[in-house]
Amino acid sequence: MPYSPDSRRSGILLSRRSVLLGITLSATLGVTSLGGTSSSARSVRASGVAIREERYSRYRRQDVEVVYTLPRRTPPHGMPMVVLLHGRGSVARRAGPGSLMTRLGDAVADGRIPALGFVAVDGGSTYWHEHHRGDDPMSMLLEEVPEWLRARGLAGTDGTPFASAGISMGGFGALLYARRRSERGRPVRAVGAVAPALMSWRRMRKRRVWRSKAEWTSMDPLHNVEALSNVPTGIWCGTEDPFINGVRTFIERADPEIAHLAPGSHSPRFFRSTVPGLLDFLGKHTPRQV
């Protein structure tokens, strides 16, 4: 059966590649069922559900995996969504801490937070900006993610996420995304960054994802703190994390709503420990009606 760009965007056809990706996600997230008539792979647990699909991104000029983390299989129509950005060298299915799905389901089921969900998408490793011409993950987030959310009846009538969050490079990206939204006159209600990759130019230039120091400075959250002065911000970081100095400086300059520093390294264990606080923070800023 031919597999056209249009069919990739609609997510209707089930290709061999999407089946294999679904099987991989099953192992990662503990999926208990695969099925349906789309290219999605769904997982159901006592709490929380993960849904994946493959989409063609016209801004990245390639297929990307999109993962929706929801409190239950059938969420409320228009349920508020958070864009969740993965770290350097990672992908959408590993964007959040390992306990995010079950803790989200439990928190919503228990009424501790309003119903909300997360959407993650493959963004490469260029700190969520267009380093390679024609591969623009930030424009994908701003322009295409709302289209994909709207197609699933999520994030209100226009599919716009109400908040952003991320870990490491994803924390850097979440802060940059929030800034871009503010520049468009559509600020997020909250941004949560876990161990965001805030560092000196001497260290950052080794990543080889910036054309110049000036380009990096124009996007680095530490050099643009005032851009988020009116956006509720939460920061979490381990005191043994390699980015702790940059995070401390950001906290001093930005005075975020949440500044949680605790013993821990740049590790899955510490990231998991931040989930309750991150969910409470995002829940506090979730719109009650979308």
C-alpha positions as CSV (number, residue, x, y, z in Angstrom):
1,M,0.0,0.0,0.0
2,P,1.5,3.4,-0.9
3,Y,2.5,5.6,2.0
4,S,2.1,9.3,0.9
5,P,3.0,12.4,2.8
6,D,-0.7,13.2,3.3
7,S,-1.4,9.8,4.8
8,R,1.6,10.3,7.2
9,R,0.1,13.5,8.4
10,S,-3.3,12.1,8.9
11,G,-1.9,9.1,10.9
12,I,-4.4,6.8,9.2
13,L,-2.2,4.1,7.6
14,L,-0.4,1.6,9.7
15,S,3.1,1.0,8.2
16,R,5.5,-1.7,9.1
17,R,7.8,1.0,10.6
18,S,5.1,2.3,12.8
19,V,4.3,-1.2,14.0
20,L,7.9,-1.7,15.0
21,L,8.0,1.7,16.7
22,G,4.9,0.7,18.6
23,I,6.5,-2.5,19.8
24,T,9.5,-0.6,21.0
25,L,7.3,1.8,22.9
26,S,5.5,-1.2,24.4
27,A,8.7,-2.3,26.0
28,T,9.5,1.3,27.1
29,L,6.2,2.3,28.6
30,G,4.7,-1.1,29.5
31,V,2.0,-1.0,26.8
32,T,-0.6,-3.6,27.4
33,S,-2.4,-3.3,24.1
34,L,-1.7,-2.3,20.5
35,G,-4.5,-1.7,18.1
36,G,-7.0,0.6,16.5
37,T,-7.2,1.7,12.9
38,S,-4.6,4.4,13.0
39,S,-0.8,4.3,13.3
40,S,-1.1,5.0,17.0
41,A,0.1,2.6,19.7
42,R,-1.8,2.9,23.0
43,S,-0.9,1.8,26.5
44,V,-3.3,1.4,29.3
45,R,-2.4,1.0,33.0
46,A,-4.3,1.4,36.2
47,S,-3.3,5.1,35.9
48,G,-2.3,7.0,32.9
49,V,-2.1,6.2,29.2
50,A,0.5,6.9,26.5
51,I,-0.4,7.2,22.8
52,R,2.1,7.5,20.0
53,E,1.8,8.3,16.4
54,E,4.1,9.2,13.5
55,R,3.7,12.5,11.8
56,Y,5.4,14.2,8.9
57,S,6.9,17.6,10.1
58,R,7.1,20.1,7.2
59,Y,9.4,22.2,9.4
60,R,11.8,19.4,10.1
61,R,11.3,17.8,6.7
62,Q,11.1,14.3,8.2
63,D,8.9,11.9,10.0
64,V,8.7,12.5,13.8
65,E,7.2,10.5,16.6
66,V,4.6,12.3,18.7
67,V,3.8,10.9,22.2
68,Y,0.7,12.0,24.1
69,T,0.8,11.3,27.9
70,L,-2.8,11.5,29.2
71,P,-4.4,10.8,32.6
72,R,-6.8,8.3,31.0
73,R,-7.6,6.8,27.6
74,T,-10.6,9.1,26.9
75,P,-9.7,12.6,28.3
76,P,-12.2,15.5,28.4
77,H,-12.6,17.2,25.0
78,G,-10.2,20.1,24.8
79,M,-8.2,19.0,27.8
80,P,-5.3,21.4,28.5
81,M,-1.9,20.2,27.3
82,V,1.7,20.8,28.2
83,V,4.4,20.6,25.5
84,L,7.2,18.4,27.0
85,L,10.6,18.7,25.5
86,H,13.3,16.0,25.6
87,G,16.9,16.2,26.4
88,R,20.0,16.2,24.1
89,G,20.4,12.8,22.4
90,S,17.0,11.7,23.4
91,V,13.6,11.4,21.7
92,A,9.9,12.0,22.4
93,R,9.2,8.7,24.1
94,R,11.9,9.4,26.7
95,A,11.0,13.1,27.2
96,G,9.6,12.8,30.7
97,P,10.7,11.0,33.9
98,G,9.8,7.4,34.1
99,S,7.1,7.9,36.7
100,L,5.3,10.7,34.9
101,M,2.5,8.7,33.3
102,T,1.4,6.9,36.4
103,R,1.8,9.9,38.7
104,L,-0.2,12.0,36.3
105,G,-3.0,9.5,36.1
106,D,-3.1,9.1,39.9
107,A,-3.0,12.9,40.6
108,V,-5.9,13.5,38.2
109,A,-7.9,10.5,39.4
110,D,-7.5,11.6,43.0
111,G,-8.5,15.2,42.2
112,R,-5.2,16.7,43.3
113,I,-4.8,18.5,40.0
114,P,-7.1,19.3,37.1
115,A,-7.1,17.0,34.1
116,L,-4.1,17.8,31.9
117,G,-1.8,16.0,29.6
118,F,1.6,16.2,27.9
119,V,2.7,16.1,24.3
120,A,6.3,15.3,23.3
121,V,7.8,15.2,19.8
122,D,11.2,14.3,18.4
123,G,13.2,17.5,18.2
124,G,16.8,16.5,17.4
125,S,19.7,17.7,19.5
126,T,20.2,21.3,18.4
127,Y,18.6,22.9,21.5
128,W,15.3,23.4,19.8
129,H,16.3,25.9,17.2
130,E,17.2,25.8,13.5
131,H,20.9,25.0,13.3
132,H,20.7,23.0,10.1
133,R,18.9,24.9,7.4
134,G,15.4,23.4,6.9
135,D,15.3,21.6,10.2
136,D,13.5,23.9,12.5
137,P,12.1,22.2,15.7
138,M,11.0,25.4,17.3
139,S,8.7,26.3,14.4
140,M,7.4,22.7,14.5
141,L,6.4,23.3,18.1
142,L,4.8,26.6,17.4
143,E,3.1,25.8,14.2
144,E,2.5,22.1,13.8
145,V,2.0,20.8,17.4
146,P,-1.2,22.8,17.7
147,E,-2.5,21.3,14.5
148,W,-1.8,17.8,15.8
149,L,-3.4,18.5,19.2
150,R,-6.4,20.0,17.6
151,A,-6.9,17.0,15.4
152,R,-7.1,14.9,18.5
153,G,-9.6,17.2,20.2
154,L,-6.9,18.4,22.8
155,A,-5.7,21.8,24.0
156,G,-8.9,23.8,23.5
157,T,-10.3,24.8,20.2
158,D,-7.0,25.9,18.6
159,G,-4.7,23.2,20.0
160,T,-2.4,25.6,21.8
161,P,-0.5,24.1,24.8
162,F,-1.0,26.2,28.0
163,A,2.4,25.4,29.3
164,S,5.9,24.1,28.5
165,A,8.2,21.8,30.4
166,G,11.4,19.9,29.8
167,I,14.5,18.3,31.2
168,S,18.2,19.3,30.5
169,M,18.3,20.5,26.8
170,G,14.5,20.2,27.0
171,G,14.5,22.6,30.0
172,F,16.5,25.1,27.9
173,G,14.0,24.6,25.1
174,A,10.9,24.9,27.4
175,L,12.2,28.4,28.5
176,L,13.0,29.4,24.9
177,Y,9.5,28.1,23.7
178,A,7.8,30.2,26.5
179,R,9.8,33.2,25.3
180,R,8.7,32.7,21.7
181,R,5.1,32.4,22.8
182,S,5.4,35.7,24.7
183,E,6.9,37.4,21.7
184,R,3.9,36.3,19.7
185,G,1.5,37.8,22.2
186,R,0.3,34.4,23.3
187,P,2.3,33.7,26.5
188,V,2.1,30.3,28.2
189,R,0.5,30.2,31.7
190,A,3.6,28.4,33.1
191,V,7.0,26.9,32.3
192,G,8.7,24.2,34.2
193,A,12.4,23.4,33.7
194,V,14.1,20.4,35.3
195,A,17.9,20.7,35.4
196,P,17.9,23.1,32.4
197,A,21.1,23.1,30.3
198,L,22.3,26.6,31.4
199,M,26.0,27.0,31.1
200,S,28.8,29.2,29.9
201,W,29.6,29.8,26.2
202,R,32.9,27.9,26.8
203,R,31.0,24.8,27.6
204,M,28.1,25.3,25.2
205,R,30.3,25.9,22.1
206,K,31.5,22.3,22.4
207,R,28.0,21.1,21.5
208,R,28.5,22.5,18.0
209,V,24.9,23.6,17.5
210,W,25.4,27.4,17.3
211,R,26.8,29.4,14.4
212,S,28.2,32.0,16.8
213,K,28.4,33.2,20.4
214,A,26.0,36.0,19.4
215,E,23.4,33.5,18.1
216,W,23.6,31.5,21.4
217,T,23.4,34.7,23.5
218,S,20.2,35.7,21.7
219,M,18.5,32.5,22.7
220,D,20.1,31.5,26.0
221,P,17.6,31.9,28.9
222,L,20.3,33.3,31.2
223,H,20.9,36.2,28.9
224,N,17.2,36.9,28.4
225,V,15.7,36.5,31.8
226,E,13.5,39.6,31.4
227,A,11.6,38.0,28.5
228,L,9.8,35.7,31.0
229,S,9.3,38.2,33.8
230,N,5.5,37.8,33.6
231,V,5.4,34.0,33.1
232,P,5.1,31.8,36.2
233,T,8.3,29.7,36.2
234,G,9.4,26.6,38.1
235,I,13.0,25.3,38.3
236,W,14.2,22.0,39.8
237,C,17.8,20.9,39.9
238,G,20.1,18.6,41.9
239,T,22.9,20.2,43.8
240,E,25.4,17.8,42.2
241,D,24.1,18.5,38.7
242,P,26.7,19.8,36.2
243,F,24.3,22.7,35.4
244,I,23.7,23.8,39.0
245,N,25.8,26.9,38.7
246,G,23.8,28.2,35.7
247,V,20.6,27.2,37.5
248,R,21.6,29.1,40.6
249,T,22.4,32.2,38.5
250,F,19.0,31.9,36.7
251,I,17.2,31.7,40.1
252,E,19.0,34.8,41.3
253,R,18.1,36.8,38.2
254,A,14.6,35.5,37.5
255,D,13.2,34.9,41.0
256,P,11.0,32.0,39.8
257,E,7.8,31.0,41.5
258,I,9.4,27.6,42.3
259,A,13.1,27.2,42.9
260,H,13.7,23.6,44.2
261,L,17.3,22.6,44.8
262,A,17.9,19.3,46.5
263,P,20.7,16.7,46.7
264,G,21.0,14.8,43.4
265,S,22.8,14.5,40.1
266,H,21.8,14.8,36.5
267,S,20.1,11.4,36.7
268,P,16.8,9.6,36.1
269,R,16.5,9.2,39.9
270,F,16.6,12.9,40.6
271,F,14.3,13.6,37.6
272,R,11.7,11.2,38.9
273,S,11.8,12.9,42.3
274,T,10.7,16.2,40.7
275,V,7.5,14.8,39.2
276,P,5.1,15.5,42.1
277,G,6.3,19.1,42.4
278,L,6.2,19.6,38.7
279,L,2.6,18.3,38.4
280,D,1.4,20.4,41.4
281,F,3.0,23.5,39.8
282,L,1.4,22.9,36.4
283,G,-1.9,21.9,38.0
284,K,-2.0,25.2,39.8
285,H,-1.7,27.1,36.5
286,T,-4.0,24.8,34.4
287,P,-6.9,26.6,32.9
288,R,-10.2,25.3,34.3
289,Q,-12.0,25.8,31.0
290,V,-10.5,25.7,27.6
